[in-house]
Amino acid sequence: MAHSGVGAATAAVWLRPDTRVGEVMQRDIVTAMPGDKIGDLVEVMAERSIDRLPVVDEQDSGLLVGMISSTDVIALDQVGASWAKKREGSVRAMGRP
């Protein structure tokens, strides 16, 4: 499940080139951990309109270990659906319902 601490919802903002990151960065942050379930993550991302989340280490006080995006989740879902369809076909070929 996603955790408060680090992360960002993205939005297009017009900024001056000399604007400091601290002036515009998100402070109410949501993170994921490597052991979180994709289903829980998808719920949080949808509820908060978040497109991507930083993934932080559970043991190392929030050390950034990666990122996950809605595109990653969609790709995983497509791979899973393709695998399930192939499996369903091979089960039928073996004469099972």
C-alpha positions in Angstrom: 0.0 0.0 0.0 1.2 3.5 -0.7 2.6 5.5 2.2 2.8 9.2 3.0 6.4 10.6 2.9 7.7 11.0 -0.7 6.1 11.1 -4.2 4.3 13.5 -6.5 1.2 14.2 -8.4 2.2 16.0 -11.6 0.8 19.1 -13.2 2.0 21.4 -15.9 3.1 24.7 -14.5 4.8 27.7 -16.2 7.9 28.7 -14.3 10.7 31.2 -14.6 14.1 29.6 -15.3 15.4 30.9 -12.0 12.5 29.4 -9.9 13.9 27.2 -7.1 12.7 23.6 -6.8 11.7 24.2 -3.2 9.2 26.8 -4.4 7.1 24.4 -6.4 7.8 20.9 -5.1 5.0 18.7 -3.7 5.2 18.4 0.1 2.2 16.1 0.7 3.9 13.0 -0.8 2.8 9.4 -1.3 5.3 6.5 -1.7 5.2 2.8 -2.5 7.4 0.1 -1.0 8.8 -2.9 -2.9 6.5 -5.3 -1.0 3.3 -3.4 -1.7 0.6 -5.0 -3.8 -0.1 -3.5 -7.2 -3.9 -3.5 -6.6 -3.5 -1.4 -3.4 -1.2 1.0 -5.3 -3.6 1.4 -8.2 -6.4 2.4 -5.7 -4.2 5.1 -4.1 -3.0 6.4 -7.5 -6.6 6.6 -8.7 -8.0 8.2 -5.5 -5.3 10.9 -5.5 -4.9 11.3 -9.3 -1.2 10.4 -9.1 0.5 9.2 -12.3 3.7 8.0 -10.7 5.2 7.1 -7.3 8.7 6.8 -5.9 9.4 3.4 -4.4 11.3 3.6 -1.1 13.2 0.9 0.9 11.2 -0.3 3.9 14.3 -1.0 5.9 16.5 2.0 5.0 14.4 5.0 6.2 12.9 5.9 2.9 15.9 5.4 0.6 14.7 5.8 -3.0 15.0 2.5 -4.8 12.8 3.1 -7.9 9.7 4.6 -9.5 6.4 3.1 -10.6 4.0 4.8 -13.0 0.5 4.2 -14.3 2.2 3.2 -17.6 4.1 0.4 -15.8 0.9 -0.8 -14.2 -0.9 -0.8 -17.5 1.9 -2.8 -19.1 1.9 -5.3 -16.3 -1.9 -5.7 -16.7 -1.6 -6.3 -20.4 1.2 -8.9 -19.9 -1.0 -10.6 -17.2 -4.1 -10.6 -19.5 -2.0 -12.0 -22.4 -0.6 -14.8 -20.1 -4.1 -15.7 -18.8 -5.5 -15.9 -22.4 -2.6 -18.2 -23.5 -3.0 -20.3 -20.4 -6.8 -20.6 -21.0 -6.1 -21.7 -24.6 -3.6 -24.4 -23.5 -6.0 -25.7 -20.8 -8.8 -26.1 -23.4 -6.3 -27.8 -25.7 -5.7 -30.4 -23.0 -9.5 -31.1 -22.8 -10.1 -29.3 -19.6 -13.0 -26.8 -19.1 
